[in-house]
Amino acid sequence: MKINLNQLFGLEGRVAAVTGGGGELCGVMAEALADLGVKVAILDIHREHAVHREKTIVQNGGTARAFQCDVLDEANLKDCLAEISEQWEAPDILINGAGGNHPKGSTDKAFMEFEDIGNPDIRNLFDLEIEGFRKVFDLNFMGTFLPTKIFARGMMSKPKHAGAVLNISSMSALTPLTKVAAYSAAKAAVSNFTRWLAVHLAHVGIRVNAISPGFLMTEQLKFLHVDQETGELTPRARQVMAHTPMRRYGKPEELLGTVIWLLSGASQFVTGAVVPIDGGFSSFSI
């Protein structure tokens, strides 16, 4: 039987909800889906970011609508689902892209030394406050759990295996990066939850997968990894490059091939996968 690859990878006519869709990475995904004929609901806690992405998509001939949405507010998520369903239909694609890190969930140094204890200028394990740690953990993990709980119900009415959930993990979930304690723990939970969901939802025809991006040169990362005065890489950035076999940062658009594959019929027998897109970072050792 001849396989129609265009049809296999095609997404035209589907409806997607993208949390964090106003951001840099998930914004690129939202635009790509719209280019492929997907109706895209852009959910972001910052309404102005979502609206900006909506305008970009519409100007390029796509279909999109912005929604202000807090992924930690179950009632808000339900309202968004109801509005999307009324305007188009219940989404059969969900990208859980809302997430991020915060200094209050991180230590200042990779290694805690005896002389650091009690130093108010150096945050170590004993200085991490529950509120700050929980804020990072909840945004990344509960911000994946709650949208899935709400939007997966709408996928139940879709043809079998049409429903696709894509979570955003991190290479830090496999081997935790130093300093970013809460973020690494949360992303490890996202990877584990992805596999759990894949099993739990398999009989109702919903596939659940995740990608684990490595270091992508976004504006936020550029601020952290490039010295703003000299333009040189920071010491931490040099460590990243030393542990990346491909010896470069990734680009946000380099996520798209894997994203489209995991959302399309081309991966209809794939569920529970956590795919690294990291230039070999997670595979490298000495």
C-alpha positions, 0 to 999 in steps of 0.5 A, a space after each residue: 500500500 502506497 503511503 501518502 506522507 503529506 496526509 500522514 504528517 498533515 494537521 490541517 483542520 485540527 484545533 490546538 490549545 497552546 499554553 505559554 503560546 505568547 512566549 518565544 518557544 511555544 509562539 514558534 510552535 503556534 505559528 508553525 501549526 497555524 501555517 499547517 492549517 491548524 486553528 490555534 488557541 493561544 493561552 498565556 497569562 500575559 494577555 498582551 503576549 497572546 494578542 501579539 502572537 494572534 496578530 502575527 498568525 492572522 497577518 500571515 493568513 492563519 487562524 488564531 485567537 488569544 486567551 488570557 489564561 492562568 494554567 494554575 487556575 482550574 476555573 479559568 482553564 475550564 472557561 477557556 475550553 468552553 470558549 474555544 469549543 464554542 468558537 471552533 470545537 474542543 481541541 484535539 491537540 494540547 501543548 503544555 508550554 507554560 513554565 519557567 524558572 525563578 531565582 527563588 527556586 535556585 541556589 547561587 552555587 553548584 556546590 555548597 561549602 561549609 563557609 557558605 552557611 550563614 552567608 546572606 549573599 549566597 543562597 544554598 539549600 538551607 536558604 530556599 524558601 518553600 514559597 519560591 520553590 513551590 512557585 517554580 515547581 507548581 508552574 512547571 508541573 501543576 501547570 502541565 497537570 491541570 491543563 491536561 486534566 481539563 483539555 483531555 476531557 474534550 479530546 474524548 469525543 474525537 476519533 480514536 488516536 486523534 487526541 495528542 498531548 505534548 508536554 515540555 520537559 527538559 534535558 535537566 529532567 534526566 541529569 539535573 543541572 546544578 543550581 536550578 533545584 526546583 526547575 529540575 525536579 519539576 521537569 523530572 516530574 513532567 517526564 514521569 507524568 508524561 509516561 504515566 498519562 500515556 498508559 492511563 489514557 491509551 484506551 481512550 485514544 489520547 496519545 501523550 508525549 514530551 520533548 526535552 529541549 536543550 539550550 536554545 538561544 532565546 532572548 532570555 538565554 542570551 541575557 543569561 549566557 552572554 556577557 552584555 558588555 563584552 559579548 563573550 559567553 559567560 563561564 556557565 555558558 562555556 560549561 554548556 558548550 563543553 558538554 554539548 557534542 554539537 558545540 552550538 546552541 539550538 534554535 527555537 525552530 529546530 523543535 518543530 520537526 519533532 513537534 509536528 511528528 509527535 502531533 500528527 498521524 506519523 506518530 500514531 503508534 508513539 505514546 509515552 516518549 520523551 524526546 531530547 532535542 539538545 544537540 547531544 547534551 543528555 548523551 554526553 559523558 566523559 
